[in-house]
Amino acid sequence: MEIDLLDFIEQCRDLAKQALGKHAGEPASGGFARWVHVVLHCFRLEEGHSYRETPNRLKYMTEVCDVLGLDRENLPDYSTIYKSFDRLKMWVWRALLRVSAQQHPQSGHAALDSTFFDRRRSSSYFRQRSGNTVQTLKVTTLTDIESLAVLDVHITARWKHDTKTGPQVVRRNADDLQSVVADNGFQDWHTEYEISALDVEYLVHYRGSSPNAVVNNALIRAKGYSQRWMAETSYSTTKRSLGDAVRALGWYRQFRKIVLMFTLINIESLCEPL
């Protein structure tokens, strides 16, 4: 998606301060405020720059530096930006995801689905030395079916079954949900019971062609099951815009990057197109 970069930076600045709350102005690394580092990581990923390229690009972007309150002669070193990604914990990126989703109209109806991100592009030498043979990360998301905003993300390297991760994601957002649609990978009676106990209508597709499955699937289609494709649309948009692979060596960096990727897609849709 082609967007106005300055508008994007301003949106990131406002949302970062909101997500960090009273911690926004605290120094994170190199004496720069935490919200500045959060926006720099958003800028770096959105533009596809490396850590080394980021300060160099900023040097020639006067208006962007003004928005961030940075002096072009005293920009953060690339190593400072790199280290701040380690120091900013996962709760920061989850908070940013949450506030970015809240900027969109909330329908109360969401789609639950899973996708995969490739991690084979990280150093094979490093993976062999660390004994880590996982080549794909499984990502489960909750997507608003009207605004396409990604509400929550769950990431695992162990490929837990959908019936294990699905209720966990729904449980975290149950207060804001009226219904959830999901494919048959999320269907078993334990999951149905747990989600129904949260007072959320669970529209899940049944396997097979038994009379019970046929009747259930006909009923949920009448209630809007076809809107489940909205989650797949958000996956397609994210992977086309920001890629389908994570290259960081540390698993925690990969997890944080995936959350940030979905956050940026939420923010992009708030910005003016070029």
RAZI-V150664 format. One record per residue. RES is the residue in one letter. D_CENTER is the distance of its C-alpha to the mean C-alpha in Angstrom with 2 decimals. Layout:
res=RES d_center=D_CENTER
res=RES d_center=D_CENTER
This chain:
res=M d_center=16.44
res=E d_center=19.15
res=I d_center=18.80
res=D d_center=20.99
res=L d_center=19.80
res=L d_center=21.62
res=D d_center=20.13
res=F d_center=16.60
res=I d_center=17.71
res=E d_center=19.33
res=Q d_center=16.34
res=C d_center=14.31
res=R d_center=17.47
res=D d_center=17.93
res=L d_center=14.46
res=A d_center=14.60
res=K d_center=18.05
res=Q d_center=17.14
res=A d_center=14.37
res=L d_center=16.82
res=G d_center=19.81
res=K d_center=23.02
res=H d_center=21.49
res=A d_center=20.45
res=G d_center=23.81
res=E d_center=24.29
res=P d_center=24.72
res=A d_center=22.13
res=S d_center=23.88
res=G d_center=26.86
res=G d_center=27.65
res=F d_center=24.81
res=A d_center=22.93
res=R d_center=19.52
res=W d_center=18.05
res=V d_center=19.57
res=H d_center=17.83
res=V d_center=14.36
res=V d_center=15.31
res=L d_center=16.87
res=H d_center=13.82
res=C d_center=12.03
res=F d_center=15.36
res=R d_center=15.78
res=L d_center=12.68
res=E d_center=13.26
res=E d_center=16.90
res=G d_center=16.66
res=H d_center=19.07
res=S d_center=19.96
res=Y d_center=20.56
res=R d_center=24.22
res=E d_center=23.83
res=T d_center=21.77
res=P d_center=24.78
res=N d_center=27.09
res=R d_center=25.17
res=L d_center=24.95
res=K d_center=28.72
res=Y d_center=29.40
res=M d_center=27.04
res=T d_center=29.17
res=E d_center=27.38
res=V d_center=23.98
res=C d_center=25.81
res=D d_center=27.49
res=V d_center=24.32
res=L d_center=23.17
res=G d_center=26.73
res=L d_center=27.24
res=D d_center=30.62
res=R d_center=30.61
res=E d_center=33.24
res=N d_center=31.29
res=L d_center=27.70
res=P d_center=25.62
res=D d_center=26.53
res=Y d_center=24.04
res=S d_center=24.60
res=T d_center=23.78
res=I d_center=20.36
res=Y d_center=19.81
res=K d_center=20.99
res=S d_center=18.95
res=F d_center=15.70
res=D d_center=17.53
res=R d_center=18.79
res=L d_center=15.70
res=K d_center=14.64
res=M d_center=11.40
res=W d_center=12.31
res=V d_center=12.05
res=W d_center=8.37
res=R d_center=7.87
res=A d_center=10.59
res=L d_center=9.24
res=L d_center=6.22
res=R d_center=9.23
res=V d_center=11.68
res=S d_center=9.97
res=A d_center=9.89
res=Q d_center=13.42
res=Q d_center=14.71
res=H d_center=14.73
res=P d_center=17.51
res=Q d_center=16.82
res=S d_center=18.89
res=G d_center=18.59
res=H d_center=18.22
res=A d_center=15.10
res=A d_center=14.58
res=L d_center=13.69
res=D d_center=13.21
res=S d_center=12.43
res=T d_center=12.06
res=F d_center=12.82
res=F d_center=12.13
res=D d_center=15.40
res=R d_center=16.40
res=R d_center=20.06
res=R d_center=20.01
res=S d_center=20.03
res=S d_center=23.65
res=S d_center=25.56
res=Y d_center=28.12
res=F d_center=25.73
res=R d_center=24.43
res=Q d_center=28.07
res=R d_center=29.17
res=S d_center=26.47
res=G d_center=27.24
res=N d_center=23.68
res=T d_center=23.99
res=V d_center=20.55
res=Q d_center=19.61
res=T d_center=16.56
res=L d_center=13.44
res=K d_center=12.71
res=V d_center=9.33
res=T d_center=9.88
res=T d_center=8.01
res=L d_center=9.84
res=T d_center=10.30
res=D d_center=13.08
res=I d_center=15.80
res=E d_center=17.36
res=S d_center=14.97
res=L d_center=12.23
res=A d_center=9.70
res=V d_center=6.70
res=L d_center=8.15
res=D d_center=6.97
res=V d_center=5.74
res=H d_center=8.80
res=I d_center=9.71
res=T d_center=13.41
res=A d_center=15.97
res=R d_center=18.74
res=W d_center=17.82
res=K d_center=18.65
res=H d_center=19.92
res=D d_center=17.85
res=T d_center=20.38
res=K d_center=19.41
res=T d_center=15.63
res=G d_center=15.82
res=P d_center=17.96
res=Q d_center=15.98
res=V d_center=12.86
res=V d_center=15.40
res=R d_center=17.45
res=R d_center=14.96
res=N d_center=14.79
res=A d_center=18.34
res=D d_center=19.92
res=D d_center=18.08
res=L d_center=18.51
res=Q d_center=21.63
res=S d_center=20.82
res=V d_center=18.42
res=V d_center=19.12
res=A d_center=18.62
res=D d_center=20.52
res=N d_center=23.26
res=G d_center=21.19
res=F d_center=20.25
res=Q d_center=23.91
res=D d_center=26.37
res=W d_center=28.49
res=H d_center=27.01
res=T d_center=23.54
res=E d_center=25.22
res=Y d_center=27.33
res=E d_center=24.62
res=I d_center=22.42
res=S d_center=25.65
res=A d_center=26.72
res=L d_center=23.76
res=D d_center=25.40
res=V d_center=22.70
res=E d_center=24.09
res=Y d_center=22.80
res=L d_center=23.38
res=V d_center=23.19
res=H d_center=25.04
res=Y d_center=27.94
res=R d_center=29.16
res=G d_center=32.68
res=S d_center=35.37
res=S d_center=37.10
res=P d_center=38.36
res=N d_center=35.87
res=A d_center=32.90
res=V d_center=34.37
res=V d_center=34.94
res=N d_center=31.52
res=N d_center=29.74
res=A d_center=32.03
res=L d_center=31.32
res=I d_center=27.53
res=R d_center=27.78
res=A d_center=29.95
res=K d_center=27.38
res=G d_center=24.62
res=Y d_center=23.19
res=S d_center=23.02
res=Q d_center=19.98
res=R d_center=17.86
res=W d_center=17.53
res=M d_center=15.06
res=A d_center=12.23
res=E d_center=13.70
res=T d_center=13.86
res=S d_center=10.16
res=Y d_center=10.05
res=S d_center=13.09
res=T d_center=12.02
res=T d_center=9.04
res=K d_center=11.49
res=R d_center=14.41
res=S d_center=13.11
res=L d_center=11.46
res=G d_center=12.94
res=D d_center=12.64
res=A d_center=13.70
res=V d_center=13.11
res=R d_center=16.38
res=A d_center=16.29
res=L d_center=19.04
res=G d_center=17.79
res=W d_center=15.52
res=Y d_center=14.01
res=R d_center=13.20
res=Q d_center=11.55
res=F d_center=9.34
res=R d_center=8.50
res=K d_center=8.08
res=I d_center=5.56
res=V d_center=3.25
res=L d_center=5.14
res=M d_center=5.20
res=F d_center=3.00
res=T d_center=4.70
res=L d_center=7.60
res=I d_center=8.02
res=N d_center=8.43
res=I d_center=10.76
res=E d_center=12.53
res=S d_center=13.72
res=L d_center=15.32
res=C d_center=17.31
res=E d_center=20.66
res=P d_center=20.99
res=L d_center=23.64
